Amino acid sequence: MPAEPPTPKLKPCPVCRKPADPRFRPFCSARCRQVDLGRWLAGDYAIPAEEPLPDEDDEG
Ligand SMILES: [Zn+2]
């Protein structure tokens, strides 16, 4: 098992899911950064952290 290089784990680009670049993090490029900014301004930003709520039976 080879040792992994001490590179910090970067989240994938939220726009295109490519490996993010430290210079443009959390995006992979300046273009994606602009795309994300445009989404924010347009108010059409999708929240990725949307977890399905478990069905709870509040009966009894
Ligand atoms: Zn990207």
PDB file of the backbone (N, CA, C, O) and the ligand in Angstrom, with CONECT records:
HET     ZN  A 101       1
ATOM      1  N   MET A   1       0.853  -1.204   0.000  1.00  0.00           N
ATOM      2  CA  MET A   1       0.000   0.000   0.000  1.00  0.00           C
ATOM      3  C   MET A   1       0.885   1.249   0.000  1.00  0.00           C
ATOM      4  O   MET A   1       1.534   1.545   1.003  1.00  0.00           O
ATOM      5  N   PRO A   2       0.916   1.968  -1.094  1.00  0.00           N
ATOM      6  CA  PRO A   2       1.764   3.166  -1.187  1.00  0.00           C
ATOM      7  C   PRO A   2       1.226   4.298  -0.327  1.00  0.00           C
ATOM      8  O   PRO A   2       0.017   4.449  -0.146  1.00  0.00           O
ATOM      9  N   ALA A   3       2.152   5.086   0.197  1.00  0.00           N
ATOM     10  CA  ALA A   3       1.745   6.217   1.031  1.00  0.00           C
ATOM     11  C   ALA A   3       1.178   7.332   0.171  1.00  0.00           C
ATOM     12  O   ALA A   3       1.702   7.648  -0.898  1.00  0.00           O
ATOM     13  N   GLU A   4       0.100   7.919   0.658  1.00  0.00           N
ATOM     14  CA  GLU A   4      -0.514   8.990  -0.114  1.00  0.00           C
ATOM     15  C   GLU A   4       0.204  10.308   0.106  1.00  0.00           C
ATOM     16  O   GLU A   4       0.686  10.575   1.207  1.00  0.00           O
ATOM     17  N   PRO A   5       0.279  11.122  -0.911  1.00  0.00           N
ATOM     18  CA  PRO A   5       0.935  12.429  -0.767  1.00  0.00           C
ATOM     19  C   PRO A   5       0.126  13.332   0.166  1.00  0.00           C
ATOM     20  O   PRO A   5      -1.097  13.215   0.251  1.00  0.00           O
ATOM     21  N   PRO A   6       0.812  14.222   0.855  1.00  0.00           N
ATOM     22  CA  PRO A   6       0.129  15.095   1.830  1.00  0.00           C
ATOM     23  C   PRO A   6      -0.676  16.194   1.159  1.00  0.00           C
ATOM     24  O   PRO A   6      -0.485  17.375   1.450  1.00  0.00           O
ATOM     25  N   THR A   7      -1.564  15.815   0.274  1.00  0.00           N
ATOM     26  CA  THR A   7      -2.393  16.828  -0.385  1.00  0.00           C
ATOM     27  C   THR A   7      -3.723  16.964   0.335  1.00  0.00           C
ATOM     28  O   THR A   7      -4.373  15.967   0.651  1.00  0.00           O
ATOM     29  N   PRO A   8      -4.119  18.187   0.589  1.00  0.00           N
ATOM     30  CA  PRO A   8      -5.399  18.411   1.277  1.00  0.00           C
ATOM     31  C   PRO A   8      -6.561  17.973   0.414  1.00  0.00           C
ATOM     32  O   PRO A   8      -6.572  18.169  -0.801  1.00  0.00           O
ATOM     33  N   LYS A   9      -7.526  17.382   1.063  1.00  0.00           N
ATOM     34  CA  LYS A   9      -8.678  16.901   0.294  1.00  0.00           C
ATOM     35  C   LYS A   9      -9.577  18.069  -0.073  1.00  0.00           C
ATOM     36  O   LYS A   9     -10.083  18.799   0.780  1.00  0.00           O
ATOM     37  N   LEU A  10      -9.751  18.213  -1.381  1.00  0.00           N
ATOM     38  CA  LEU A  10     -10.617  19.284  -1.849  1.00  0.00           C
ATOM     39  C   LEU A  10     -11.941  18.708  -2.325  1.00  0.00           C
ATOM     40  O   LEU A  10     -11.997  17.655  -2.960  1.00  0.00           O
ATOM     41  N   LYS A  11     -12.987  19.423  -2.003  1.00  0.00           N
ATOM     42  CA  LYS A  11     -14.289  18.977  -2.470  1.00  0.00           C
ATOM     43  C   LYS A  11     -14.378  19.206  -3.981  1.00  0.00           C
ATOM     44  O   LYS A  11     -13.745  20.111  -4.524  1.00  0.00           O
ATOM     45  N   PRO A  12     -15.159  18.386  -4.630  1.00  0.00           N
ATOM     46  CA  PRO A  12     -15.319  18.566  -6.073  1.00  0.00           C
ATOM     47  C   PRO A  12     -16.045  19.860  -6.386  1.00  0.00           C
ATOM     48  O   PRO A  12     -16.824  20.374  -5.582  1.00  0.00           O
ATOM     49  N   CYS A  13     -15.774  20.366  -7.559  1.00  0.00           N
ATOM     50  CA  CYS A  13     -16.403  21.604  -8.003  1.00  0.00           C
ATOM     51  C   CYS A  13     -17.925  21.457  -7.941  1.00  0.00           C
ATOM     52  O   CYS A  13     -18.482  20.525  -8.520  1.00  0.00           O
ATOM     53  N   PRO A  14     -18.599  22.379  -7.238  1.00  0.00           N
ATOM     54  CA  PRO A  14     -20.059  22.280  -7.102  1.00  0.00           C
ATOM     55  C   PRO A  14     -20.790  22.548  -8.405  1.00  0.00           C
ATOM     56  O   PRO A  14     -21.992  22.309  -8.517  1.00  0.00           O
ATOM     57  N   VAL A  15     -20.060  23.043  -9.382  1.00  0.00           N
ATOM     58  CA  VAL A  15     -20.703  23.364 -10.656  1.00  0.00           C
ATOM     59  C   VAL A  15     -20.625  22.189 -11.617  1.00  0.00           C
ATOM     60  O   VAL A  15     -21.629  21.790 -12.207  1.00  0.00           O
ATOM     61  N   CYS A  16     -19.416  21.633 -11.771  1.00  0.00           N
ATOM     62  CA  CYS A  16     -19.261  20.576 -12.767  1.00  0.00           C
ATOM     63  C   CYS A  16     -18.733  19.283 -12.150  1.00  0.00           C
ATOM     64  O   CYS A  16     -18.522  18.296 -12.856  1.00  0.00           O
ATOM     65  N   ARG A  17     -18.521  19.287 -10.847  1.00  0.00           N
ATOM     66  CA  ARG A  17     -18.095  18.079 -10.130  1.00  0.00           C
ATOM     67  C   ARG A  17     -16.674  17.636 -10.479  1.00  0.00           C
ATOM     68  O   ARG A  17     -16.291  16.497 -10.212  1.00  0.00           O
ATOM     69  N   LYS A  18     -15.911  18.524 -11.066  1.00  0.00           N
ATOM     70  CA  LYS A  18     -14.523  18.185 -11.335  1.00  0.00           C
ATOM     71  C   LYS A  18     -13.702  18.471 -10.085  1.00  0.00           C
ATOM     72  O   LYS A  18     -14.141  19.221  -9.213  1.00  0.00           O
ATOM     73  N   PRO A  19     -12.517  17.880  -9.990  1.00  0.00           N
ATOM     74  CA  PRO A  19     -11.646  18.174  -8.852  1.00  0.00           C
ATOM     75  C   PRO A  19     -11.368  19.663  -8.756  1.00  0.00           C
ATOM     76  O   PRO A  19     -10.955  20.290  -9.731  1.00  0.00           O
ATOM     77  N   ALA A  20     -11.596  20.220  -7.585  1.00  0.00           N
ATOM     78  CA  ALA A  20     -11.440  21.659  -7.412  1.00  0.00           C
ATOM     79  C   ALA A  20      -9.980  22.062  -7.456  1.00  0.00           C
ATOM     80  O   ALA A  20      -9.085  21.282  -7.129  1.00  0.00           O
ATOM     81  N   ASP A  21      -9.765  23.295  -7.868  1.00  0.00           N
ATOM     82  CA  ASP A  21      -8.408  23.824  -7.924  1.00  0.00           C
ATOM     83  C   ASP A  21      -8.206  24.761  -6.735  1.00  0.00           C
ATOM     84  O   ASP A  21      -9.051  25.612  -6.458  1.00  0.00           O
ATOM     85  N   PRO A  22      -7.084  24.602  -6.037  1.00  0.00           N
ATOM     86  CA  PRO A  22      -6.843  25.444  -4.851  1.00  0.00           C
ATOM     87  C   PRO A  22      -6.907  26.933  -5.153  1.00  0.00           C
ATOM     88  O   PRO A  22      -7.210  27.750  -4.284  1.00  0.00           O
ATOM     89  N   ARG A  23      -6.616  27.266  -6.399  1.00  0.00           N
ATOM     90  CA  ARG A  23      -6.628  28.690  -6.766  1.00  0.00           C
ATOM     91  C   ARG A  23      -8.040  29.228  -6.921  1.00  0.00           C
ATOM     92  O   ARG A  23      -8.286  30.425  -6.771  1.00  0.00           O
ATOM     93  N   PHE A  24      -8.970  28.317  -7.225  1.00  0.00           N
ATOM     94  CA  PHE A  24     -10.345  28.754  -7.476  1.00  0.00           C
ATOM     95  C   PHE A  24     -11.323  28.072  -6.541  1.00  0.00           C
ATOM     96  O   PHE A  24     -12.536  28.138  -6.738  1.00  0.00           O
ATOM     97  N   ARG A  25     -10.786  27.413  -5.518  1.00  0.00           N
ATOM     98  CA  ARG A  25     -11.656  26.627  -4.655  1.00  0.00           C
ATOM     99  C   ARG A  25     -12.811  27.463  -4.104  1.00  0.00           C
ATOM    100  O   ARG A  25     -12.646  28.663  -3.880  1.00  0.00           O
ATOM    101  N   PRO A  26     -13.942  26.869  -3.889  1.00  0.00           N
ATOM    102  CA  PRO A  26     -14.186  25.427  -4.072  1.00  0.00           C
ATOM    103  C   PRO A  26     -14.469  25.046  -5.524  1.00  0.00           C
ATOM    104  O   PRO A  26     -15.014  23.975  -5.791  1.00  0.00           O
ATOM    105  N   PHE A  27     -14.102  25.915  -6.455  1.00  0.00           N
ATOM    106  CA  PHE A  27     -14.403  25.604  -7.850  1.00  0.00           C
ATOM    107  C   PHE A  27     -13.144  25.111  -8.556  1.00  0.00           C
ATOM    108  O   PHE A  27     -12.040  25.169  -8.015  1.00  0.00           O
ATOM    109  N   CYS A  28     -13.343  24.625  -9.780  1.00  0.00           N
ATOM    110  CA  CYS A  28     -12.221  24.062 -10.516  1.00  0.00           C
ATOM    111  C   CYS A  28     -11.594  25.104 -11.421  1.00  0.00           C
ATOM    112  O   CYS A  28     -10.465  24.939 -11.883  1.00  0.00           O
ATOM    113  N   SER A  29     -12.325  26.172 -11.671  1.00  0.00           N
ATOM    114  CA  SER A  29     -11.807  27.186 -12.570  1.00  0.00           C
ATOM    115  C   SER A  29     -12.553  28.495 -12.358  1.00  0.00           C
ATOM    116  O   SER A  29     -13.587  28.535 -11.691  1.00  0.00           O
ATOM    117  N   ALA A  30     -12.015  29.562 -12.933  1.00  0.00           N
ATOM    118  CA  ALA A  30     -12.656  30.867 -12.780  1.00  0.00           C
ATOM    119  C   ALA A  30     -14.020  30.867 -13.464  1.00  0.00           C
ATOM    120  O   ALA A  30     -14.938  31.586 -13.070  1.00  0.00           O
ATOM    121  N   ARG A  31     -14.122  30.047 -14.488  1.00  0.00           N
ATOM    122  CA  ARG A  31     -15.386  30.004 -15.218  1.00  0.00           C
ATOM    123  C   ARG A  31     -16.505  29.460 -14.334  1.00  0.00           C
ATOM    124  O   ARG A  31     -17.596  30.027 -14.269  1.00  0.00           O
ATOM    125  N   CYS A  32     -16.210  28.345 -13.650  1.00  0.00           N
ATOM    126  CA  CYS A  32     -17.223  27.757 -12.785  1.00  0.00           C
ATOM    127  C   CYS A  32     -17.559  28.701 -11.639  1.00  0.00           C
ATOM    128  O   CYS A  32     -18.692  28.745 -11.161  1.00  0.00           O
ATOM    129  N   ARG A  33     -16.552  29.455 -11.209  1.00  0.00           N
ATOM    130  CA  ARG A  33     -16.813  30.410 -10.134  1.00  0.00           C
ATOM    131  C   ARG A  33     -17.832  31.450 -10.597  1.00  0.00           C
ATOM    132  O   ARG A  33     -18.723  31.851  -9.848  1.00  0.00           O
ATOM    133  N   GLN A  34     -17.680  31.868 -11.829  1.00  0.00           N
ATOM    134  CA  GLN A  34     -18.610  32.837 -12.378  1.00  0.00           C
ATOM    135  C   GLN A  34     -20.000  32.227 -12.540  1.00  0.00           C
ATOM    136  O   GLN A  34     -21.015  32.879 -12.293  1.00  0.00           O
ATOM    137  N   VAL A  35     -20.026  30.973 -12.956  1.00  0.00           N
ATOM    138  CA  VAL A  35     -21.303  30.285 -13.145  1.00  0.00           C
ATOM    139  C   VAL A  35     -22.049  30.215 -11.823  1.00  0.00           C
ATOM    140  O   VAL A  35     -23.249  30.479 -11.756  1.00  0.00           O
ATOM    141  N   ASP A  36     -21.319  29.854 -10.767  1.00  0.00           N
ATOM    142  CA  ASP A  36     -21.952  29.744  -9.463  1.00  0.00           C
ATOM    143  C   ASP A  36     -22.434  31.106  -8.988  1.00  0.00           C
ATOM    144  O   ASP A  36     -23.522  31.231  -8.426  1.00  0.00           O
ATOM    145  N   LEU A  37     -21.614  32.121  -9.219  1.00  0.00           N
ATOM    146  CA  LEU A  37     -21.996  33.474  -8.818  1.00  0.00           C
ATOM    147  C   LEU A  37     -23.265  33.890  -9.546  1.00  0.00           C
ATOM    148  O   LEU A  37     -24.151  34.517  -8.965  1.00  0.00           O
ATOM    149  N   GLY A  38     -23.341  33.538 -10.817  1.00  0.00           N
ATOM    150  CA  GLY A  38     -24.525  33.876 -11.599  1.00  0.00           C
ATOM    151  C   GLY A  38     -25.769  33.211 -11.039  1.00  0.00           C
ATOM    152  O   GLY A  38     -26.857  33.787 -11.034  1.00  0.00           O
ATOM    153  N   ARG A  39     -25.584  31.982 -10.567  1.00  0.00           N
ATOM    154  CA  ARG A  39     -26.735  31.272 -10.005  1.00  0.00           C
ATOM    155  C   ARG A  39     -27.233  31.963  -8.754  1.00  0.00           C
ATOM    156  O   ARG A  39     -28.433  32.112  -8.524  1.00  0.00           O
ATOM    157  N   TRP A  40     -26.264  32.378  -7.953  1.00  0.00           N
ATOM    158  CA  TRP A  40     -26.647  33.071  -6.718  1.00  0.00           C
ATOM    159  C   TRP A  40     -27.427  34.336  -7.035  1.00  0.00           C
ATOM    160  O   TRP A  40     -28.464  34.613  -6.433  1.00  0.00           O
ATOM    161  N   LEU A  41     -26.907  35.098  -7.992  1.00  0.00           N
ATOM    162  CA  LEU A  41     -27.548  36.358  -8.342  1.00  0.00           C
ATOM    163  C   LEU A  41     -28.922  36.116  -8.944  1.00  0.00           C
ATOM    164  O   LEU A  41     -29.842  36.916  -8.772  1.00  0.00           O
ATOM    165  N   ALA A  42     -29.047  35.008  -9.647  1.00  0.00           N
ATOM    166  CA  ALA A  42     -30.322  34.705 -10.288  1.00  0.00           C
ATOM    167  C   ALA A  42     -31.308  34.097  -9.300  1.00  0.00           C
ATOM    168  O   ALA A  42     -32.493  33.949  -9.599  1.00  0.00           O
ATOM    169  N   GLY A  43     -30.805  33.747  -8.124  1.00  0.00           N
ATOM    170  CA  GLY A  43     -31.691  33.164  -7.121  1.00  0.00           C
ATOM    171  C   GLY A  43     -32.133  31.770  -7.499  1.00  0.00           C
ATOM    172  O   GLY A  43     -33.193  31.303  -7.082  1.00  0.00           O
ATOM    173  N   ASP A  44     -31.316  31.116  -8.286  1.00  0.00           N
ATOM    174  CA  ASP A  44     -31.680  29.779  -8.736  1.00  0.00           C
ATOM    175  C   ASP A  44     -30.616  28.784  -8.292  1.00  0.00           C
ATOM    176  O   ASP A  44     -30.217  27.887  -9.034  1.00  0.00           O
ATOM    177  N   TYR A  45     -30.177  28.976  -7.063  1.00  0.00           N
ATOM    178  CA  TYR A  45     -29.120  28.114  -6.551  1.00  0.00           C
ATOM    179  C   TYR A  45     -29.710  26.881  -5.890  1.00  0.00           C
ATOM    180  O   TYR A  45     -30.555  26.983  -5.000  1.00  0.00           O
ATOM    181  N   ALA A  46     -29.262  25.720  -6.331  1.00  0.00           N
ATOM    182  CA  ALA A  46     -29.768  24.480  -5.766  1.00  0.00           C
ATOM    183  C   ALA A  46     -28.923  24.067  -4.572  1.00  0.00           C
ATOM    184  O   ALA A  46     -27.694  24.049  -4.642  1.00  0.00           O
ATOM    185  N   ILE A  47     -29.589  23.738  -3.487  1.00  0.00           N
ATOM    186  CA  ILE A  47     -28.870  23.331  -2.292  1.00  0.00           C
ATOM    187  C   ILE A  47     -28.498  21.853  -2.395  1.00  0.00           C
ATOM    188  O   ILE A  47     -29.373  20.989  -2.468  1.00  0.00           O
ATOM    189  N   PRO A  48     -27.196  21.568  -2.402  1.00  0.00           N
ATOM    190  CA  PRO A  48     -26.768  20.175  -2.557  1.00  0.00           C
ATOM    191  C   PRO A  48     -26.992  19.347  -1.302  1.00  0.00           C
ATOM    192  O   PRO A  48     -27.146  18.128  -1.364  1.00  0.00           O
ATOM    193  N   ALA A  49     -27.007  20.033  -0.153  1.00  0.00           N
ATOM    194  CA  ALA A  49     -27.128  19.286   1.100  1.00  0.00           C
ATOM    195  C   ALA A  49     -28.601  19.087   1.449  1.00  0.00           C
ATOM    196  O   ALA A  49     -29.085  19.540   2.486  1.00  0.00           O
ATOM    197  N   GLU A  50     -29.277  18.413   0.571  1.00  0.00           N
ATOM    198  CA  GLU A  50     -30.683  18.169   0.830  1.00  0.00           C
ATOM    199  C   GLU A  50     -30.904  16.691   1.107  1.00  0.00           C
ATOM    200  O   GLU A  50     -30.944  15.873   0.187  1.00  0.00           O
ATOM    201  N   GLU A  51     -31.046  16.361   2.366  1.00  0.00           N
ATOM    202  CA  GLU A  51     -31.218  14.967   2.724  1.00  0.00           C
ATOM    203  C   GLU A  51     -32.701  14.645   2.895  1.00  0.00           C
ATOM    204  O   GLU A  51     -33.469  15.434   3.447  1.00  0.00           O
ATOM    205  N   PRO A  52     -33.072  13.492   2.416  1.00  0.00           N
ATOM    206  CA  PRO A  52     -34.476  13.075   2.549  1.00  0.00           C
ATOM    207  C   PRO A  52     -34.809  12.775   4.004  1.00  0.00           C
ATOM    208  O   PRO A  52     -34.118  12.011   4.679  1.00  0.00           O
ATOM    209  N   LEU A  53     -35.875  13.391   4.462  1.00  0.00           N
ATOM    210  CA  LEU A  53     -36.262  13.179   5.850  1.00  0.00           C
ATOM    211  C   LEU A  53     -36.930  11.818   6.008  1.00  0.00           C
ATOM    212  O   LEU A  53     -37.744  11.414   5.177  1.00  0.00           O
ATOM    213  N   PRO A  54     -36.584  11.128   7.068  1.00  0.00           N
ATOM    214  CA  PRO A  54     -37.195   9.818   7.323  1.00  0.00           C
ATOM    215  C   PRO A  54     -38.650   9.957   7.730  1.00  0.00           C
ATOM    216  O   PRO A  54     -39.039  10.909   8.406  1.00  0.00           O
ATOM    217  N   ASP A  55     -39.421   9.011   7.314  1.00  0.00           N
ATOM    218  CA  ASP A  55     -40.844   9.050   7.654  1.00  0.00           C
ATOM    219  C   ASP A  55     -41.028   8.688   9.129  1.00  0.00           C
ATOM    220  O   ASP A  55     -40.620   7.625   9.598  1.00  0.00           O
ATOM    221  N   GLU A  56     -41.659   9.623   9.832  1.00  0.00           N
ATOM    222  CA  GLU A  56     -41.869   9.360  11.247  1.00  0.00           C
ATOM    223  C   GLU A  56     -43.351   9.224  11.528  1.00  0.00           C
ATOM    224  O   GLU A  56     -44.162  10.071  11.153  1.00  0.00           O
ATOM    225  N   ASP A  57     -43.671   8.159  12.182  1.00  0.00           N
ATOM    226  CA  ASP A  57     -45.056   7.953  12.565  1.00  0.00           C
ATOM    227  C   ASP A  57     -45.292   8.539  13.944  1.00  0.00           C
ATOM    228  O   ASP A  57     -44.899   7.979  14.967  1.00  0.00           O
ATOM    229  N   ASP A  58     -45.948   9.688  13.928  1.00  0.00           N
ATOM    230  CA  ASP A  58     -46.183  10.364  15.200  1.00  0.00           C
ATOM    231  C   ASP A  58     -47.564   9.972  15.759  1.00  0.00           C
ATOM    232  O   ASP A  58     -48.361  10.812  16.177  1.00  0.00           O
ATOM    233  N   GLU A  59     -47.794   8.694  15.741  1.00  0.00           N
ATOM    234  CA  GLU A  59     -49.078   8.222  16.222  1.00  0.00           C
ATOM    235  C   GLU A  59     -48.919   7.463  17.539  1.00  0.00           C
ATOM    236  O   GLU A  59     -47.916   6.785  17.759  1.00  0.00           O
ATOM    237  N   GLY A  60     -49.884   7.582  18.378  1.00  0.00           N
ATOM    238  CA  GLY A  60     -49.829   6.802  19.588  1.00  0.00           C
ATOM    239  C   GLY A  60     -49.501   7.579  20.733  1.00  0.00           C
ATOM    240  O   GLY A  60     -49.418   7.044  21.839  1.00  0.00           O
TER     241      GLY A  60
HETATM  242 ZN    ZN A 101     -16.020  23.285 -12.349  1.00  0.00          ZN2+
END
